[in-house]
Amino acid sequence: MQTIFLSTSIIVLPLIIAPIVYFSYQKKSSFLLKILILCPLAIAFLNVLILFPIILRHKLVAFRFDFIFPHGISIYINELSLIMGFITTTLWLLVTFYSFDYMAGKNNLNRYYSFLLVSFTGCVGVAFAGNLLTQFLFFEIASLVPYILIIHDGKPHTITAANKYLYMCLMASLALFFSVVYTYFLTDTLEFAELKNLAKQGIVLPTSIFVSFILGYATKAGLFPLHIWLPDAYPVAPSPFGSLSSGIMIKVGIFGIFKLFFEIYDFNLINQLGWGTVLQVIAGITILLGSAMALNEKNLKKLLAYSSISQMGYILLGTSLLNNRALLGAVFHLFSHSFAKGTLFLCAGAIKQKTGNLNIDNMKGLGYKMPITMACFTISALSMIGIPPLSGFVSKWYLGLGCLDASMPLYLIILLVSSLMNAIYFLPITINAFFTSETQKKFTINEVPFKMLFSIVSLTFGTILGGVFRTPILILAKTAAKKLLI
């Protein structure tokens, strides 16, 4: 009963608070209203922490509300779900706290914070979904509600980018709807556990269902060739939401691919049919394409968006190699990428607030004006490159070993080339910030306000902690990888 209450409150509380915020928040909101916004997110974060020892003892949380039809709202929390839940609740709490200073004085704040809470429900709901119907409903929330946040400033180029995102999401939704309905028609069930048992028994769903699932999930994840919305949408969205989009929302699509491989189909069958090879090729192209497009990009937020495309390729590669260490690297990369890229987007927001632009050529000497922000940017960038002992190195280490376990050294070379490209486009920013000869090397501190700085430093600390220590996240990732391959 306790676990049911904990899990339900994580999902339901933000939905209850969102309309209150919408009708109450003004341009200059009260301290109590800000506390009201943070409360459901803080409670969700604490509840996830309470679930950690339960899941670490190899117990599962599973229950269902049958009020739609026999396959109603189903909640299922295992190791993989908890990792996704932890990442989502942590980033959302810190980014919302960051938003209080970043968004101060801007218009439509009631809309921004209320839809931010609803979007949270969508993302955490996908992570905790126990059947296809539940996943689809929350996927719709996590896909369509963010349109309101992307379009926030209402400028013409923002509307154009947001509309492209919306059309792509609608296409993804239709593809998933087709798959869900067709799956139910053929199997008379939508429960992941029952679908997995059918797959183990050799009951194979048609190829059209698999392809439709892939189209839906890959679009949301920004994978090649369905990535075209991502470089346009992220730069125009408010920076806090850009952090959540790159850190969490594209993971919704990747999380769906995990479910597809290991709970809707049998992963051995996927390999036998050659789909593993097809997706490995797509992953390799996504990795190199995203990195290559970032090389010549001068706008920092757009550079980060291209980088996110590449990083989603890492996770798809680890998933499609279908061996333990590659899958461990893919699961842990959910964490390492979310914290590092979340930090980088928050740093970009801080830079934009203080300098008024995001052209990386204009960031010379910025380390002497914003030393904490740029130090955090540097640490997170090094994690993205894969420098030890940061968390990005840990996930890439296991991904590399997984490539060799699969006897595919070509993909290890792709990972190394991508890391080199990461270094080429990230390191000059840091070098210009701290070591350019044009600066007088005199500190004239002009940092962002405390709330913004606190969130940036906290996420950076997580990036360091995840690489240095054997954290519960790594323990859960190892267990999750083993269980998925059973």
C-alpha positions as CSV (number, residue, x, y, z in Angstrom):
1,M,0.0,0.0,0.0
2,Q,2.9,2.3,0.8
3,T,4.5,1.8,-2.6
4,I,1.1,2.4,-4.4
5,F,0.8,5.7,-2.6
6,L,4.4,6.8,-3.3
7,S,4.1,5.9,-7.0
8,T,0.7,7.5,-7.5
9,S,1.6,10.7,-5.7
10,I,4.7,11.1,-8.0
11,I,2.4,11.2,-11.0
12,V,-0.8,12.7,-9.7
13,L,0.3,15.6,-7.5
14,P,1.8,17.7,-10.3
15,L,-1.5,17.3,-12.2
16,I,-3.4,18.6,-9.2
17,I,-1.2,21.6,-8.6
18,A,-0.9,22.6,-12.3
19,P,-4.3,24.3,-12.7
20,I,-3.9,26.0,-9.3
21,V,-0.6,27.5,-10.6
22,Y,-2.2,28.5,-13.9
23,F,-4.9,30.6,-12.3
24,S,-2.7,32.0,-9.5
25,Y,0.7,32.8,-10.9
26,Q,1.5,36.4,-11.8
27,K,4.5,38.2,-13.2
28,K,5.6,38.9,-9.7
29,S,4.6,35.8,-7.8
30,S,4.6,35.3,-4.1
31,F,7.1,33.1,-2.2
32,L,4.3,30.8,-1.2
33,L,3.3,30.2,-4.8
34,K,6.9,29.2,-5.7
35,I,6.9,26.8,-2.8
36,L,3.6,25.4,-4.2
37,I,5.2,24.8,-7.6
38,L,8.3,23.1,-6.0
39,C,6.3,20.9,-3.5
40,P,5.0,18.2,-5.9
41,L,8.4,18.0,-7.6
42,A,10.2,17.8,-4.2
43,I,7.7,15.1,-3.0
44,A,8.2,13.2,-6.2
45,F,12.0,13.3,-5.7
46,L,11.8,12.2,-2.1
47,N,9.4,9.4,-3.0
48,V,11.8,8.1,-5.7
49,L,14.6,8.1,-3.1
50,I,12.3,6.1,-0.7
51,L,11.7,3.6,-3.6
52,F,15.5,3.0,-4.0
53,P,16.0,0.5,-1.2
54,I,12.9,-1.3,-2.2
55,I,14.0,-1.8,-5.8
56,L,17.6,-2.5,-4.7
57,R,16.3,-5.5,-2.7
58,H,15.0,-6.8,-6.1
59,K,11.4,-6.1,-5.3
60,L,9.1,-4.6,-7.9
61,V,6.2,-2.2,-7.7
62,A,3.2,-3.2,-9.8
63,F,-0.5,-2.3,-9.6
64,R,-3.3,-1.4,-11.9
65,F,-6.4,0.9,-12.0
66,D,-9.1,-0.8,-14.2
67,F,-11.3,2.2,-14.9
68,I,-10.9,2.6,-18.7
69,F,-11.3,-1.0,-19.9
70,P,-9.7,-4.2,-18.7
71,H,-6.3,-3.0,-19.6
72,G,-6.5,0.3,-17.7
73,I,-3.8,2.5,-16.1
74,S,-1.0,0.2,-15.1
75,I,2.1,1.1,-13.0
76,Y,5.2,-1.0,-13.0
77,I,8.5,0.1,-11.4
78,N,11.7,-1.9,-11.8
79,E,15.4,-1.0,-11.9
80,L,15.2,0.7,-15.3
81,S,12.0,2.6,-14.4
82,L,13.6,3.8,-11.2
83,I,16.7,5.1,-13.0
84,M,14.5,7.1,-15.4
85,G,12.3,8.3,-12.5
86,F,15.3,9.5,-10.5
87,I,16.8,11.4,-13.5
88,T,13.4,13.0,-14.3
89,T,12.6,14.1,-10.7
90,T,16.1,15.4,-10.0
91,L,16.4,17.4,-13.2
92,W,12.9,18.8,-13.0
93,L,13.2,19.9,-9.4
94,L,16.6,21.7,-10.1
95,V,15.5,23.2,-13.4
96,T,12.3,24.6,-11.9
97,F,14.3,26.1,-9.1
98,Y,16.6,27.6,-11.7
99,S,13.6,29.0,-13.6
100,F,12.5,31.2,-10.7
101,D,15.4,33.5,-11.5
102,Y,15.9,32.9,-15.2
103,M,12.2,33.5,-16.1
104,A,11.6,36.3,-13.6
105,G,9.8,39.2,-15.2
106,K,8.9,37.3,-18.4
107,N,5.4,37.0,-19.7
108,N,2.9,34.1,-19.4
109,L,4.6,32.6,-16.3
110,N,1.4,31.0,-15.2
111,R,1.3,29.0,-18.4
112,Y,5.0,28.2,-18.3
113,Y,5.0,26.7,-14.8
114,S,1.6,24.9,-15.0
115,F,2.6,23.2,-18.3
116,L,6.0,22.4,-16.9
117,L,4.3,20.4,-14.2
118,V,2.0,18.6,-16.6
119,S,5.0,17.8,-18.8
120,F,6.7,16.2,-15.8
121,T,3.7,14.0,-15.3
122,G,4.0,12.8,-18.9
123,C,7.7,11.9,-18.7
124,V,7.6,10.2,-15.3
125,G,4.4,8.4,-16.4
126,V,6.1,6.9,-19.4
127,A,8.9,5.6,-17.1
128,F,6.4,4.0,-14.7
129,A,4.0,2.6,-17.3
130,G,3.1,-1.0,-16.9
131,N,1.2,-1.5,-20.2
132,L,1.1,0.0,-23.7
133,L,-2.1,2.0,-23.1
134,T,-0.6,3.7,-20.0
135,Q,2.6,4.3,-21.9
136,F,0.8,5.8,-24.9
137,L,-1.4,8.1,-22.8
138,F,1.6,9.5,-21.0
139,F,3.7,9.6,-24.2
140,E,1.0,11.9,-25.6
141,I,1.3,14.2,-22.6
142,A,5.1,14.2,-22.8
143,S,5.0,15.0,-26.6
144,L,2.2,17.4,-27.1
145,V,2.2,19.6,-23.9
146,P,5.9,20.7,-24.5
147,Y,4.7,22.4,-27.7
148,I,3.3,25.1,-25.4
149,L,6.6,25.5,-23.7
150,I,8.7,25.6,-26.9
151,I,6.4,28.3,-28.4
152,H,6.6,30.4,-25.2
153,D,8.1,33.6,-26.5
154,G,5.7,33.7,-29.5
155,K,8.2,35.0,-32.1
156,P,7.7,34.0,-35.7
157,H,10.8,31.8,-35.9
158,T,9.9,30.2,-32.6
159,I,6.4,29.4,-34.0
160,T,7.9,27.9,-37.1
161,A,10.3,25.6,-35.1
162,A,7.6,24.6,-32.7
163,N,5.2,23.7,-35.5
164,K,7.8,21.4,-37.0
165,Y,8.1,19.8,-33.6
166,L,4.3,19.4,-33.3
167,Y,3.9,17.9,-36.8
168,M,6.6,15.4,-36.1
169,C,5.1,14.5,-32.7
170,L,1.7,14.0,-34.3
171,M,3.3,11.6,-36.8
172,A,4.9,9.7,-34.0
173,S,1.7,9.6,-32.1
174,L,-0.2,8.1,-35.1
175,A,2.5,5.5,-35.6
176,L,2.3,4.5,-31.9
177,F,-1.5,4.5,-31.9
178,F,-1.5,2.1,-34.9
179,S,1.0,-0.2,-33.1
180,V,-1.0,-0.2,-29.8
181,V,-4.3,-0.9,-31.4
182,Y,-2.9,-3.6,-33.8
183,T,-1.1,-5.3,-30.9
184,Y,-4.3,-5.4,-28.8
185,F,-6.2,-6.8,-31.8
186,L,-3.8,-9.6,-32.3
187,T,-3.0,-10.5,-28.7
188,D,-5.9,-9.3,-26.6
189,T,-3.5,-7.8,-24.1
190,L,-1.5,-4.6,-23.6
191,E,0.4,-5.6,-20.5
192,F,4.2,-5.6,-20.9
193,A,4.6,-8.8,-18.8
194,E,2.0,-10.7,-20.9
195,L,3.5,-9.5,-24.2
196,K,6.9,-10.6,-23.0
197,N,5.6,-14.1,-22.2
198,L,4.0,-14.3,-25.6
199,A,7.2,-13.3,-27.3
200,K,9.2,-15.9,-25.3
201,Q,6.6,-18.5,-26.5
202,G,7.5,-17.7,-30.1
203,I,4.4,-15.6,-30.9
204,V,5.7,-12.9,-33.3
205,L,3.9,-9.6,-33.9
206,P,4.0,-8.5,-37.6
207,T,6.9,-6.4,-38.9
208,S,4.5,-3.5,-39.5
209,I,4.0,-3.2,-35.8
210,F,7.7,-3.2,-35.0
211,V,8.4,-0.6,-37.7
212,S,5.6,1.7,-36.5
213,F,6.9,1.5,-32.9
214,I,10.3,2.4,-34.1
215,L,9.0,5.3,-36.1
216,G,7.1,6.7,-33.1
217,Y,9.9,6.2,-30.5
218,A,12.8,7.3,-32.9
219,T,11.0,10.5,-33.7
220,K,10.7,11.5,-30.1
221,A,14.3,10.5,-29.5
222,G,15.6,12.6,-32.4
223,L,17.3,9.7,-34.1
224,F,18.4,9.8,-37.8
225,P,16.6,10.4,-40.1
226,L,13.8,11.7,-37.9
227,H,15.9,14.2,-36.0
228,I,15.0,17.2,-38.2
229,W,12.8,18.9,-35.6
230,L,15.4,18.9,-32.8
231,P,18.0,21.4,-33.9
232,D,15.3,24.0,-34.5
233,A,13.1,23.4,-31.4
234,Y,15.7,23.4,-28.7
235,P,17.4,26.7,-29.4
236,V,14.2,28.7,-29.5
237,A,12.7,27.2,-26.2
238,P,13.5,28.8,-22.9
239,S,16.9,27.5,-21.7
240,P,15.5,25.8,-18.6
241,F,13.1,23.8,-20.8
242,G,15.9,23.1,-23.3
243,S,17.7,21.5,-20.4
244,L,14.7,19.3,-19.7
245,S,14.1,18.5,-23.3
246,S,17.7,17.3,-24.0
247,G,18.1,15.8,-20.5
248,I,14.8,14.0,-20.2
249,M,12.2,14.4,-23.0
250,I,14.1,12.8,-25.8
251,K,14.9,9.9,-23.3
252,V,11.1,9.2,-23.4
253,G,11.6,7.9,-27.0
254,I,14.7,5.9,-26.1
255,F,12.9,4.4,-23.1
256,G,10.2,3.2,-25.5
257,I,12.8,1.5,-27.5
258,F,14.0,-0.3,-24.4
259,K,10.5,-1.5,-23.9
260,L,10.1,-2.5,-27.5
261,F,13.3,-4.6,-27.5
262,F,12.9,-6.4,-24.2
263,E,9.2,-6.4,-23.2
264,I,7.1,-6.3,-26.4
265,Y,9.4,-8.4,-28.7
266,D,12.0,-11.0,-27.8
267,F,15.4,-9.5,-28.3
268,N,16.8,-12.8,-29.6
269,L,14.2,-12.7,-32.3
270,I,15.0,-9.1,-33.2
271,N,18.6,-10.2,-33.7
272,Q,17.6,-13.2,-35.8
273,L,15.4,-11.0,-38.1
274,G,18.2,-8.6,-38.6
275,W,16.6,-5.6,-37.0
276,G,19.5,-5.3,-34.5
277,T,21.9,-4.8,-37.4
278,V,19.6,-2.2,-39.1
279,L,19.4,-0.2,-35.8
280,Q,23.1,-0.5,-35.2
281,V,23.7,1.2,-38.6
282,I,21.1,3.9,-37.8
283,A,22.9,4.4,-34.4
284,G,26.3,4.8,-36.1
285,I,25.0,7.3,-38.6
286,T,23.2,9.2,-35.8
287,I,26.4,9.4,-33.7
288,L,28.6,10.7,-36.5
289,L,25.9,13.0,-38.1
290,G,25.1,14.7,-34.8
291,S,28.8,15.3,-34.0
292,A,29.6,16.4,-37.5
293,M,26.8,19.0,-37.6
294,A,27.9,20.4,-34.2
295,L,31.5,21.0,-35.5
296,N,30.7,24.1,-37.5
297,E,27.9,25.5,-35.3
298,K,28.5,28.8,-33.7
299,N,25.2,29.1,-31.7
300,L,25.8,27.3,-28.4
301,K,22.3,26.0,-27.9
302,K,22.1,24.7,-31.4
303,L,25.5,23.1,-30.9
304,L,24.2,21.4,-27.8
305,A,21.1,20.2,-29.7
306,Y,23.2,18.5,-32.4
307,S,25.3,17.0,-29.7
308,S,22.1,15.5,-28.2
309,I,21.3,13.8,-31.5
310,S,24.7,12.1,-31.4
311,Q,24.3,11.0,-27.7
312,M,21.0,9.4,-28.4
313,G,22.8,7.3,-31.0
314,Y,25.1,6.1,-28.2
315,I,22.1,4.7,-26.3
316,L,20.5,3.2,-29.4
317,L,23.9,1.5,-30.2
318,G,24.2,0.0,-26.8
319,T,20.6,-1.3,-26.9
320,S,20.9,-2.8,-30.4
321,L,24.2,-4.6,-29.7
322,L,22.1,-6.8,-27.4
323,N,24.9,-7.9,-24.9
324,N,25.3,-7.2,-21.2
325,R,28.0,-4.6,-21.2
326,A,26.7,-2.7,-24.1
327,L,23.3,-2.6,-22.5
328,L,24.8,-1.5,-19.2
329,G,26.5,1.4,-21.0
330,A,23.3,2.4,-22.7
331,V,21.3,2.3,-19.4
332,F,24.0,4.3,-17.5
333,H,24.2,6.8,-20.4
334,L,20.7,7.7,-19.6
335,F,22.0,9.1,-16.3
336,S,25.4,10.5,-17.5
337,H,24.1,12.3,-20.5
338,S,21.1,13.7,-18.7
339,F,23.1,15.3,-15.9
340,A,25.9,16.6,-18.2
341,K,23.7,17.9,-21.0
342,G,21.2,19.3,-18.5
343,T,24.1,21.3,-17.0
344,L,25.4,22.5,-20.3
345,F,21.9,23.9,-21.3
346,L,21.6,25.6,-17.9
347,C,25.1,27.2,-18.4
348,A,24.0,28.3,-21.9
349,G,21.0,30.0,-20.3
350,A,23.2,31.7,-17.7
351,I,25.6,32.9,-20.5
352,K,22.6,34.3,-22.5
353,Q,21.3,36.1,-19.4
354,K,24.6,37.8,-18.7
355,T,26.0,38.4,-22.1
356,G,22.9,38.7,-24.3
357,N,24.2,36.2,-27.0
358,L,25.2,32.6,-27.5
359,N,27.8,33.0,-30.2
360,I,30.8,30.9,-29.0
361,D,33.2,33.3,-30.7
362,N,32.1,36.0,-28.3
363,M,32.9,33.9,-25.1
364,K,36.6,34.8,-24.9
365,G,37.6,35.6,-21.3
366,L,34.1,34.6,-20.0
367,G,35.7,32.3,-17.4
368,Y,37.0,35.4,-15.6
369,K,33.5,36.9,-15.4
370,M,31.5,33.7,-14.8
371,P,34.1,31.3,-13.3
372,I,31.7,29.0,-11.5
373,T,29.4,28.7,-14.5
374,M,32.2,28.1,-16.9
375,A,33.9,25.6,-14.6
376,C,30.7,23.6,-14.4
377,F,30.4,23.9,-18.2
378,T,34.0,22.6,-18.6
379,I,33.4,19.6,-16.2
380,S,30.2,18.7,-18.0
381,A,31.8,19.0,-21.5
382,L,34.6,16.8,-20.4
383,S,32.0,14.2,-19.3
384,M,30.4,14.4,-22.7
385,I,33.8,13.8,-24.3
386,G,34.3,10.8,-22.0
387,I,37.2,11.9,-19.8
388,P,37.7,9.9,-16.6
389,P,36.7,9.9,-13.8
390,L,33.5,11.6,-14.9
391,S,30.2,9.7,-15.4
392,G,30.4,10.1,-19.2
393,F,33.6,8.0,-19.2
394,V,31.9,5.2,-17.3
395,S,29.0,4.8,-19.8
396,K,31.4,5.1,-22.8
397,W,33.7,2.5,-21.2
398,Y,30.9,-0.1,-21.0
399,L,29.6,0.8,-24.5
400,G,33.1,0.3,-25.9
401,L,33.5,-3.1,-24.2
402,G,30.0,-4.0,-25.5
403,C,31.2,-3.3,-29.0
404,L,34.1,-5.7,-28.6
405,D,31.9,-8.3,-26.9
406,A,29.8,-8.2,-30.0
407,S,32.9,-8.6,-32.2
408,M,32.2,-5.2,-33.8
409,P,35.3,-3.0,-33.3
410,L,34.0,-0.7,-36.1
411,Y,31.5,0.7,-33.6
412,L,34.2,1.2,-31.0
413,I,36.0,3.3,-33.6
414,I,32.9,5.3,-34.3
415,L,32.6,5.9,-30.5
416,L,36.2,7.1,-30.4
417,V,35.8,9.3,-33.5
418,S,32.7,10.8,-32.0
419,S,34.5,11.5,-28.7
420,L,37.3,13.2,-30.7
421,M,34.7,15.4,-32.5
422,N,33.1,16.2,-29.1
423,A,36.5,17.5,-27.9
424,I,36.9,19.5,-31.1
425,Y,33.7,21.5,-30.6
426,F,33.6,21.6,-26.8
427,L,37.2,22.3,-25.7
428,P,37.7,25.6,-27.7
429,I,34.8,27.1,-25.7
430,T,36.6,26.3,-22.4
431,I,40.0,27.3,-23.8
432,N,38.7,30.7,-25.0
433,A,36.9,31.2,-21.7
434,F,40.0,30.7,-19.4
435,F,43.1,30.8,-21.5
436,T,42.7,33.3,-24.3
437,S,45.5,35.8,-24.7
438,E,42.9,38.6,-25.3
439,T,41.8,38.7,-21.7
440,Q,43.6,40.6,-19.0
441,K,43.1,37.5,-16.7
442,K,41.6,39.7,-14.1
443,F,38.5,38.4,-12.3
444,T,35.5,40.7,-12.6
445,I,32.9,38.4,-11.2
446,N,29.4,38.8,-12.7
447,E,27.7,35.5,-11.9
448,V,24.0,34.6,-12.2
449,P,21.7,34.7,-9.2
450,F,21.9,32.0,-6.5
451,K,19.0,29.8,-7.7
452,M,20.5,29.4,-11.1
453,L,24.0,28.8,-9.8
454,F,22.8,26.2,-7.3
455,S,21.1,24.1,-9.9
456,I,24.1,24.3,-12.2
457,V,26.5,23.2,-9.5
458,S,24.2,20.5,-8.2
459,L,23.9,18.8,-11.6
460,T,27.7,19.1,-12.0
461,F,28.2,17.4,-8.7
462,G,26.0,14.6,-9.9
463,T,28.2,14.2,-13.0
464,I,31.3,13.9,-10.9
465,L,29.7,11.6,-8.3
466,G,28.5,9.2,-11.0
467,G,32.0,8.7,-12.3
468,V,34.0,8.6,-9.1
469,F,31.8,6.3,-6.9
470,R,29.9,3.1,-7.3
471,T,26.6,4.8,-7.0
472,P,23.1,3.1,-6.6
473,I,22.4,4.3,-10.2
474,L,25.3,2.1,-11.4
475,I,24.1,-0.8,-9.3
476,L,20.6,-0.5,-10.6
477,A,22.0,-0.2,-14.2
478,K,23.9,-3.5,-13.8
479,T,20.8,-5.3,-12.5
480,A,18.6,-3.8,-15.2
481,A,20.9,-4.9,-18.0
482,K,21.1,-8.4,-16.6
483,K,17.3,-8.7,-16.2
484,L,16.5,-7.2,-19.6
485,L,18.6,-10.0,-21.3
486,I,16.9,-12.9,-19.5
